[in-house]
Amino acid sequence: MQRLLFLAALVVASEGCATAPLLRKQAFDFKTTALFKLPCDNPEVLEAQREVKDDGLETEANQCNSVHMLRMADRFMTIQETDESRGILGDSIEQVREKGFSIFLDTAGRLRRPNSRPLYGNDALAAVGMGVSPPPLQRPEDIKAYTDYMAQHYGEEYFERDVKQVADRFCLNRKESLETGDDRVFAIVWRGGRVFKRVIKGGPVSNPKQERGLLICPGNFIVDTLTGVGNKAIGTFTGGFAGF
């Protein structure tokens, strides 16, 4: 009889944990170049809000720590790509810099901006989804022609991540979490000094998850509680058996 009561106590504790949140945790994952980062007291914040309609991601929790992502994306799309069929030249490096994009913190190009990287040759083409494998090259003139062609390509990538994660119901047998925010990579490739291609990879994040199984609960509260219940039940059962 005592053993049945002990098992019932375990079942009740597990069922209660499945429905009652024991922990609610919020975490923020920021990765930014700070190109479009504006402090809260900067008057340019109002200008940014007028330029692009609020996308709902600039919450009270992150508005002072991240970029205005939609404004950055909107400005990025104004970069002109080359269209040879229409005789349109893409933006030069200087024109792209004027629109607010640079991987360098100084004009001399010695200090690189965080969360950005330069790309060359095939790596630059791969960043915009156009990577190619080199053809079989044997003649010296063919090798030189391929090398010269690849040398014309230079690219830059800018990494911006602004994701909020909320986890709750972190219990014995279930954990629910939700990631929301924005995770984007801005890539630009120049060919011969003119923008050949510019691409935005990634986008808004909405990733709900539910995990079931034996998960670790916060602290030792539940473990100690169950251990105490078990010890008490075993002690009672043993005492009853001894008395018998």
C-alpha positions as CSV (number, residue, x, y, z in Angstrom):
1,M,0.0,0.0,0.0
2,Q,2.8,2.4,0.9
3,R,4.6,1.7,-2.4
4,L,1.4,2.6,-4.3
5,L,1.2,5.9,-2.5
6,F,4.9,6.6,-3.3
7,L,4.3,6.0,-7.0
8,A,1.2,8.2,-6.9
9,A,3.2,11.0,-5.4
10,L,5.7,10.8,-8.3
11,V,2.9,10.9,-10.9
12,V,1.2,13.9,-9.3
13,A,4.5,15.8,-9.2
14,S,5.2,15.1,-12.8
15,E,1.7,16.1,-14.0
16,G,1.8,19.3,-12.1
17,C,5.2,20.2,-13.6
18,A,3.9,19.7,-17.1
19,T,1.3,22.5,-16.6
20,A,2.8,24.9,-14.1
21,P,5.8,27.0,-15.3
22,L,8.7,26.9,-12.9
23,L,11.0,29.2,-14.7
24,R,10.6,31.9,-17.4
25,K,13.9,33.1,-18.9
26,Q,14.5,35.8,-21.4
27,A,17.7,36.0,-23.4
28,F,18.9,38.4,-26.2
29,D,21.4,37.5,-28.9
30,F,22.8,40.6,-30.6
31,K,25.4,40.7,-33.4
32,T,25.8,43.9,-35.1
33,T,28.2,46.0,-37.2
34,A,26.7,49.1,-35.5
35,L,26.3,50.8,-38.9
36,F,22.7,51.8,-38.2
37,K,22.8,51.6,-34.4
38,L,21.3,54.6,-32.7
39,P,21.2,55.4,-29.0
40,C,17.8,56.0,-27.6
41,D,18.4,59.7,-26.9
42,N,19.7,60.5,-30.4
43,P,17.3,62.7,-32.4
44,E,18.1,60.5,-35.5
45,V,15.9,57.9,-34.0
46,L,12.8,60.0,-34.8
47,E,14.2,60.5,-38.3
48,A,14.6,56.7,-38.7
49,Q,11.0,56.1,-37.6
50,R,9.7,58.6,-40.1
51,E,11.8,57.1,-43.0
52,V,10.6,53.6,-42.6
53,K,7.4,52.4,-40.9
54,D,8.0,50.5,-37.6
55,D,8.5,46.8,-38.3
56,G,7.5,45.8,-34.7
57,L,10.9,44.5,-33.9
58,E,12.1,47.6,-32.1
59,T,10.8,46.7,-28.7
60,E,11.5,48.4,-25.4
61,A,13.9,45.6,-24.5
62,N,16.1,45.9,-27.6
63,Q,15.7,49.4,-29.0
64,C,18.8,50.7,-27.3
65,N,21.0,47.7,-28.2
66,S,20.4,46.9,-31.8
67,V,20.2,48.5,-35.3
68,H,17.0,49.7,-37.0
69,M,17.0,46.6,-39.1
70,L,14.2,47.6,-41.5
71,R,15.9,51.0,-42.2
72,M,19.2,49.2,-42.9
73,A,17.5,46.8,-45.3
74,D,15.7,49.7,-47.1
75,R,18.9,51.6,-47.5
76,F,20.7,48.5,-48.7
77,M,18.2,48.0,-51.5
78,T,19.0,51.5,-52.9
79,I,22.5,50.2,-53.9
80,Q,22.5,50.1,-57.7
81,E,23.5,46.8,-59.4
82,T,25.2,46.6,-62.8
83,D,22.8,45.8,-65.7
84,E,24.9,45.5,-68.8
85,S,21.9,44.8,-71.0
86,R,20.5,48.2,-70.2
87,G,23.9,49.9,-70.0
88,I,23.6,50.7,-66.2
89,L,26.7,50.8,-64.1
90,G,26.5,49.6,-60.5
91,D,27.5,51.8,-57.6
92,S,31.2,52.3,-57.0
93,I,32.7,51.6,-53.6
94,E,32.6,55.3,-52.7
95,Q,28.9,55.5,-53.6
96,V,28.2,52.5,-51.4
97,R,30.1,54.1,-48.5
98,E,28.0,57.2,-48.9
99,K,24.9,55.1,-48.3
100,G,26.2,54.0,-45.0
101,F,28.0,50.6,-45.7
102,S,31.6,50.1,-44.8
103,I,33.5,47.3,-43.1
104,F,36.1,49.7,-41.8
105,L,36.0,52.0,-38.8
106,D,38.6,54.4,-40.2
107,T,39.1,56.0,-43.5
108,A,42.5,54.4,-43.9
109,G,41.0,51.0,-43.9
110,R,43.1,49.6,-41.1
111,L,40.5,48.9,-38.4
112,R,37.8,46.5,-39.5
113,R,34.2,46.9,-38.2
114,P,33.0,44.0,-36.0
115,N,30.7,41.4,-37.5
116,S,31.8,42.1,-41.1
117,R,34.3,40.5,-43.4
118,P,36.0,41.1,-46.8
119,L,35.7,38.5,-49.5
120,Y,37.8,37.9,-52.7
121,G,37.4,36.0,-55.9
122,N,35.3,32.9,-55.7
123,D,34.5,33.5,-52.0
124,A,32.9,36.8,-53.0
125,L,30.8,35.2,-55.7
126,A,29.7,32.4,-53.3
127,A,28.4,35.0,-50.8
128,V,25.8,36.1,-53.4
129,G,25.0,32.5,-54.5
130,M,27.2,32.5,-57.6
131,G,30.2,30.5,-56.6
132,V,31.8,28.6,-59.5
133,S,34.3,25.8,-59.7
134,P,37.3,26.5,-61.8
135,P,37.4,24.8,-65.2
136,P,40.3,22.5,-66.1
137,L,43.2,24.8,-66.8
138,Q,46.4,23.6,-68.3
139,R,47.8,26.4,-70.5
140,P,49.5,29.3,-68.7
141,E,47.4,31.8,-70.6
142,D,44.2,30.1,-69.5
143,I,45.3,30.1,-65.8
144,K,46.2,33.8,-66.0
145,A,42.9,34.7,-67.6
146,Y,41.0,32.9,-64.9
147,T,43.1,34.5,-62.2
148,D,42.6,38.0,-63.6
149,Y,38.9,37.4,-63.9
150,M,38.5,36.3,-60.3
151,A,40.7,39.2,-59.1
152,Q,38.1,41.6,-60.4
153,H,35.6,40.4,-57.7
154,Y,35.6,41.9,-54.3
155,G,32.9,41.5,-51.7
156,E,31.8,42.5,-48.2
157,E,29.4,40.8,-45.7
158,Y,27.6,42.5,-42.8
159,F,26.1,40.3,-40.1
160,E,23.2,41.6,-38.1
161,R,21.4,39.4,-35.5
162,D,18.7,40.7,-33.1
163,V,16.9,37.7,-31.6
164,K,15.0,37.4,-28.4
165,Q,14.4,34.0,-26.8
166,V,11.8,33.3,-24.1
167,A,11.8,29.9,-22.4
168,D,9.2,28.8,-19.9
169,R,7.7,25.6,-18.4
170,F,11.2,24.3,-17.8
171,C,10.0,21.2,-15.9
172,L,10.6,17.6,-15.5
173,N,9.0,16.6,-18.8
174,R,8.5,19.7,-21.0
175,K,10.2,22.8,-22.1
176,E,8.7,25.5,-24.4
177,S,10.6,28.3,-26.0
178,L,10.1,31.0,-28.6
179,E,12.8,32.8,-30.6
180,T,11.7,36.0,-32.3
181,G,13.6,38.8,-34.0
182,D,15.7,39.2,-37.1
183,D,18.8,37.5,-38.4
184,R,20.3,38.8,-41.6
185,V,23.5,38.9,-43.6
186,F,24.0,41.7,-46.1
187,A,26.4,40.8,-49.0
188,I,27.8,43.1,-51.7
189,V,30.1,42.1,-54.6
190,W,31.9,44.5,-56.9
191,R,33.2,43.5,-60.3
192,G,35.8,45.9,-61.7
193,G,35.0,48.5,-59.0
194,R,31.2,48.5,-59.7
195,V,28.5,46.7,-57.7
196,F,27.8,43.4,-59.5
197,K,25.4,41.9,-57.0
198,R,23.9,42.7,-53.6
199,V,21.9,40.2,-51.6
200,I,20.2,40.0,-48.2
201,K,20.2,36.5,-46.7
202,G,18.1,35.5,-43.8
203,G,15.2,37.6,-42.4
204,P,12.7,37.6,-39.6
205,V,12.8,34.8,-37.1
206,S,9.8,33.1,-35.5
207,N,10.8,29.8,-34.1
208,P,8.6,28.2,-31.5
209,K,9.8,24.9,-30.0
210,Q,8.4,22.3,-27.6
211,E,10.6,19.6,-26.2
212,R,9.4,16.6,-24.2
213,G,11.5,14.3,-22.1
214,L,13.4,14.2,-18.8
215,L,14.8,17.7,-18.6
216,I,16.8,19.3,-15.9
217,C,14.7,21.6,-13.7
218,P,16.0,24.9,-12.1
219,G,18.0,24.2,-9.0
220,N,17.4,21.1,-6.9
221,F,13.9,22.0,-5.7
222,I,12.1,19.2,-7.6
223,V,14.8,16.6,-7.2
224,D,15.0,17.3,-3.5
225,T,11.2,17.3,-3.2
226,L,10.9,14.0,-4.9
227,T,13.8,12.5,-3.0
228,G,12.2,13.6,0.3
229,V,8.9,12.1,-0.7
230,G,10.6,8.9,-1.7
231,N,12.7,8.7,1.4
232,K,9.7,9.4,3.6
233,A,7.6,6.8,1.8
234,I,10.4,4.2,2.0
235,G,11.0,5.0,5.7
236,T,7.3,4.6,6.4
237,F,7.2,1.4,4.4
238,T,10.2,0.0,6.2
239,G,8.9,1.1,9.6
240,G,5.6,-0.5,8.9
241,F,7.3,-3.7,7.7
242,A,9.5,-3.7,10.9
243,G,6.4,-3.2,13.1
244,F,4.7,-6.0,11.2
